[in-house]
Amino acid sequence: MKRVASTKATSHHVVRSTNKATLKDIGGYEKVLDTFRRYDADHNGVMSYGELHKLMRDLNHGKWTEAESDRLLLAIDKNRNGTIDINEFVSYVFDNAQEDANCAPRGMSDYERVLQQFRQFDINRNGTLDRAEFTRLMQMLQPGRWLPEHTDSVFAAVDLNNSGEVDLDELVAYLFGVKQELPRHAKNGASGPYIIVEFTIGPGRPEIFVQQLANYWRKQFGEDVAVSRVLKRDVNGIIKVSAQGGDIVFWDDASMLPYRGNPFLTLESLKVWRDEMTRRHLPALLQGARAGSRAASKT
């Protein structure tokens, strides 16, 4: 039975019930697309109230109410037709409050901007970019400098699995040098991490948190992810988090703090940031790194 949500105004941002999972807990872009398609039970390209309610009950092990689904449907369904299409679903999950009125990224690192642009240019929501989509994305990232012939010269190298399309992991590997780092790892047979996350921190509690995080990620990723720290006695807290020698920035006080809340201020926000890194960013980087390693081992 189709259910009509209340028209009472609902915040544009995440509808969260205390200690309950939200759609933002699903994971990375490809997993979000896969989840939408799995719960679109009748394969009609939209998610009904019932399908959304089932998804949220599954995410919360049954502890999710119809009233909560009412509010969530209203928050996601922007055209108010009573269903959720895949663009509404993706837009809600990856809502960026730091965008300005012109949808230009504000307070984003280059890495975050690439993730956002990939989602924007994946027009058919299949989780990959064909040559035309890849060209448009690169022209957005390098306006006035990227020509179609540039795509012709690099596309095969970017498409590591030779599928004819570029997925997000391959794009990250190409743009941020993951692929170039891995040949030494693959050819020399060296053991060690694929990804090193570097924290620039002040003394005291940040040191304890970084060590706890290193232990947590070791349990999640084994030796593939390592943590390093740069200790600065004249600063307070965590002021920067990066990887790939600083090419990939996850947090930077100087450029991001004016546009978003500091994720390291409270235990709750720390956990949200840690989980976001664990579910989305680190798996994506690792997949790109491993793809680069496989490509390197064949050369």
C-alpha positions as CSV (number, residue, x, y, z in Angstrom):
1,M,0.0,0.0,0.0
2,K,1.4,3.4,-1.0
3,R,2.0,5.6,2.0
4,V,1.8,9.4,1.9
5,A,4.2,11.2,4.1
6,S,3.1,14.2,6.2
7,T,3.7,17.6,4.6
8,K,5.1,19.0,7.8
9,A,8.4,20.8,7.1
10,T,11.5,18.6,7.5
11,S,15.2,19.7,7.6
12,H,17.1,19.3,4.4
13,H,19.9,17.5,6.3
14,V,20.1,14.0,7.7
15,V,17.0,12.6,9.4
16,R,18.7,10.9,12.4
17,S,17.2,9.1,15.3
18,T,19.3,8.7,18.3
19,N,21.7,5.8,18.0
20,K,20.2,4.6,14.8
21,A,21.8,4.0,11.4
22,T,21.1,6.4,8.6
23,L,21.5,6.1,4.8
24,K,24.8,7.9,5.2
25,D,26.0,4.7,7.0
26,I,25.7,2.6,3.9
27,G,29.2,3.3,2.6
28,G,30.8,4.6,-0.6
29,Y,29.3,5.6,-3.9
30,E,29.2,2.2,-5.6
31,K,27.7,0.6,-2.5
32,V,25.0,3.3,-2.3
33,L,24.1,2.6,-6.0
34,D,24.0,-1.1,-5.3
35,T,21.9,-0.7,-2.2
36,F,19.3,1.4,-4.1
37,R,19.0,-1.2,-6.9
38,R,18.7,-4.1,-4.4
39,Y,15.9,-2.5,-2.5
40,D,14.1,-1.3,-5.7
41,A,12.3,-4.7,-5.5
42,D,10.1,-4.2,-8.6
43,H,13.0,-2.7,-10.6
44,N,11.0,0.3,-11.7
45,G,13.8,2.7,-11.1
46,V,12.3,4.4,-8.0
47,M,12.1,3.4,-4.3
48,S,8.6,3.4,-2.8
49,Y,7.8,4.1,0.8
50,G,7.6,0.4,1.5
51,E,11.0,-0.3,-0.1
52,L,12.6,2.6,1.8
53,H,11.0,1.4,5.0
54,K,12.4,-2.1,4.5
55,L,15.9,-0.7,3.8
56,M,15.8,1.3,7.0
57,R,14.5,-1.6,9.1
58,D,17.3,-3.8,7.7
59,L,19.9,-1.2,8.5
60,N,18.6,-0.9,12.0
61,H,17.9,-4.6,12.6
62,G,14.1,-4.0,12.8
63,K,14.3,-1.1,15.1
64,W,12.8,1.5,12.8
65,T,9.3,2.9,12.8
66,E,6.9,4.0,10.1
67,A,6.9,7.5,11.5
68,E,10.7,7.7,11.0
69,S,10.2,6.5,7.4
70,D,7.6,9.2,6.9
71,R,10.0,11.9,7.9
72,L,12.9,10.3,5.8
73,L,10.8,10.0,2.7
74,L,9.8,13.7,2.9
75,A,13.4,14.7,3.4
76,I,14.6,12.8,0.3
77,D,11.6,13.2,-2.1
78,K,12.4,16.6,-3.5
79,N,9.8,16.6,-6.3
80,R,7.1,15.4,-3.9
81,N,5.8,12.5,-6.1
82,G,5.8,10.0,-3.2
83,T,8.8,8.0,-4.5
84,I,12.6,8.4,-4.5
85,D,14.5,8.2,-7.7
86,I,18.2,7.3,-7.8
87,N,19.3,10.9,-8.1
88,E,17.3,12.0,-5.1
89,F,18.8,9.1,-3.2
90,V,22.4,9.9,-4.1
91,S,21.9,13.6,-3.5
92,Y,20.6,12.9,0.0
93,V,23.3,10.5,1.0
94,F,26.1,12.7,-0.2
95,D,24.5,16.0,0.7
96,N,27.3,18.6,1.0
97,A,26.2,21.4,3.3
98,Q,29.4,23.3,2.5
99,E,28.4,24.1,-1.1
100,D,27.4,27.7,-1.9
101,A,24.3,28.8,-3.7
102,N,26.0,28.1,-7.1
103,C,26.8,24.5,-6.0
104,A,30.5,25.3,-6.0
105,P,32.6,23.4,-3.5
106,R,33.5,25.5,-0.5
107,G,36.0,24.2,2.0
108,M,36.5,21.0,0.0
109,S,39.9,19.4,-0.5
110,D,40.8,18.4,-4.1
111,Y,40.1,14.8,-3.1
112,E,36.6,15.6,-1.9
113,R,36.0,17.7,-5.0
114,V,36.9,14.7,-7.3
115,L,34.5,12.5,-5.4
116,Q,31.7,15.0,-5.8
117,Q,32.4,15.6,-9.5
118,F,32.5,11.9,-10.2
119,R,29.0,11.5,-8.8
120,Q,27.9,14.5,-10.8
121,F,29.2,13.3,-14.1
122,D,28.0,9.7,-13.7
123,I,24.9,10.6,-15.5
124,N,23.4,7.2,-15.8
125,R,24.3,6.2,-12.2
126,N,26.0,3.0,-13.2
127,G,29.0,3.7,-11.0
128,T,31.4,4.3,-13.9
129,L,32.3,6.9,-16.4
130,D,32.5,6.3,-20.1
131,R,34.9,8.2,-22.3
132,A,32.5,11.1,-22.8
133,E,31.6,11.4,-19.1
134,F,35.3,11.2,-18.2
135,T,36.1,14.0,-20.7
136,R,33.5,16.2,-19.2
137,L,34.7,15.6,-15.7
138,M,38.3,16.3,-16.6
139,Q,37.2,19.5,-18.4
140,M,35.5,20.6,-15.2
141,L,38.6,19.8,-13.1
142,Q,40.9,21.4,-15.6
143,P,38.8,24.1,-17.3
144,G,40.3,25.4,-20.6
145,R,43.1,22.9,-20.5
146,W,41.6,19.4,-21.0
147,L,40.8,18.5,-24.6
148,P,39.2,15.4,-26.1
149,E,42.6,14.3,-27.4
150,H,43.9,14.2,-23.9
151,T,41.3,11.6,-23.1
152,D,42.4,9.6,-26.1
153,S,46.0,9.6,-24.8
154,V,45.3,8.6,-21.2
155,F,42.0,6.7,-21.0
156,A,43.5,3.2,-21.5
157,A,46.0,3.9,-18.7
158,V,43.3,5.1,-16.3
159,D,41.1,2.2,-17.1
160,L,43.2,-0.3,-15.2
161,N,40.9,-3.3,-15.6
162,N,40.3,-2.7,-19.3
163,S,36.6,-2.5,-18.9
164,G,36.1,0.4,-21.3
165,E,34.9,2.6,-18.5
166,V,36.5,4.3,-15.4
167,D,35.3,3.6,-11.9
168,L,35.9,5.8,-8.9
169,D,38.9,3.8,-7.6
170,E,40.6,4.0,-11.0
171,L,40.0,7.8,-11.1
172,V,41.4,8.3,-7.6
173,A,44.4,6.2,-8.5
174,Y,45.1,8.2,-11.6
175,L,44.6,11.7,-10.2
176,F,46.3,11.2,-6.9
177,G,49.3,9.0,-7.8
178,V,48.2,5.8,-6.1
179,K,49.0,3.9,-9.3
180,Q,52.5,5.4,-9.4
181,E,53.3,4.5,-5.8
182,L,52.4,0.9,-6.2
183,P,55.0,-0.4,-8.8
184,R,57.7,-0.3,-6.2
185,H,55.5,-2.2,-3.8
186,A,54.5,-4.8,-6.5
187,K,57.9,-5.2,-8.3
188,N,60.1,-5.3,-5.2
189,G,57.9,-7.7,-3.4
190,A,58.0,-5.3,-0.4
191,S,55.6,-5.7,2.5
192,G,54.1,-2.7,4.1
193,P,51.0,-0.5,3.9
194,Y,49.4,0.7,0.7
195,I,48.0,3.8,2.4
196,I,49.7,5.9,5.1
197,V,47.4,8.4,6.8
198,E,49.3,11.3,8.4
199,F,48.0,13.3,11.3
200,T,49.4,16.7,12.2
201,I,48.5,17.1,15.9
202,G,49.3,18.9,19.1
203,P,50.4,17.1,22.3
204,G,48.1,15.3,24.8
205,R,44.7,13.8,24.0
206,P,45.2,13.9,20.2
207,E,48.2,11.6,20.6
208,I,46.0,9.1,22.4
209,F,43.2,9.3,19.8
210,V,45.6,8.8,16.9
211,Q,47.0,5.7,18.6
212,Q,43.6,4.3,19.2
213,L,42.7,5.0,15.6
214,A,45.8,3.2,14.4
215,N,44.8,0.2,16.4
216,Y,41.2,0.3,15.1
217,W,42.3,0.5,11.5
218,R,44.8,-2.3,12.0
219,K,41.9,-4.5,13.0
220,Q,39.9,-3.4,10.0
221,F,42.6,-3.4,7.3
222,G,45.5,-5.3,8.6
223,E,48.9,-4.0,7.4
224,D,47.4,-2.3,4.3
225,V,46.7,0.9,6.2
226,A,49.2,2.6,8.5
227,V,49.0,5.8,10.6
228,S,51.8,8.3,11.1
229,R,51.9,11.5,13.1
230,V,53.6,14.9,13.0
231,L,53.6,16.3,16.5
232,K,53.7,20.1,16.9
233,R,54.0,21.4,20.4
234,D,52.7,24.8,19.5
235,V,49.2,23.7,18.3
236,N,46.1,22.3,19.9
237,G,44.1,19.3,18.7
238,I,44.2,17.7,15.2
239,I,44.9,20.3,12.5
240,K,45.4,18.2,9.4
241,V,44.8,14.7,8.1
242,S,46.2,13.6,4.8
243,A,47.5,10.6,2.7
244,Q,49.7,10.0,-0.3
245,G,52.3,12.4,0.9
246,G,49.7,15.2,1.4
247,D,48.1,14.9,-2.0
248,I,44.9,13.6,-0.5
249,V,43.5,15.8,2.3
250,F,40.8,14.6,4.6
251,W,40.9,17.5,7.0
252,D,42.7,20.8,7.1
253,D,41.9,23.4,9.8
254,A,43.0,26.3,7.7
255,S,40.9,25.7,4.6
256,M,37.9,23.7,6.0
257,L,37.1,25.2,9.4
258,P,35.3,28.3,8.0
259,Y,32.8,26.1,6.1
260,R,32.2,23.1,8.4
261,G,32.3,21.9,11.9
262,N,35.5,20.5,13.4
263,P,35.0,16.7,13.4
264,F,37.5,16.3,16.3
265,L,35.8,18.4,18.9
266,T,33.6,15.7,20.6
267,L,33.7,12.0,21.0
268,E,30.5,11.7,18.9
269,S,31.9,13.7,16.0
270,L,35.2,11.8,16.3
271,K,33.3,8.5,15.9
272,V,31.3,9.8,12.9
273,W,34.5,10.9,11.2
274,R,36.3,7.6,11.9
275,D,33.4,5.6,10.6
276,E,33.2,7.7,7.4
277,M,36.9,7.1,6.8
278,T,36.5,3.4,7.5
279,R,33.4,2.9,5.3
280,R,34.1,5.1,2.4
281,H,37.5,6.8,1.9
282,L,40.0,4.1,2.9
283,P,38.3,1.2,1.1
284,A,38.2,3.4,-2.1
285,L,41.8,4.3,-1.8
286,L,42.8,0.7,-1.1
287,Q,40.9,-0.6,-4.1
288,G,42.6,1.9,-6.3
289,A,46.0,1.0,-4.8
290,R,45.4,-2.7,-5.3
291,A,44.3,-2.2,-8.9
292,G,47.5,-0.2,-9.5
293,S,49.5,-3.0,-7.9
294,R,47.9,-5.6,-10.2
295,A,48.6,-3.4,-13.2
296,A,52.2,-2.9,-12.2
297,S,52.8,-6.6,-11.6
298,K,51.8,-7.3,-15.3
299,T,54.4,-4.8,-16.7
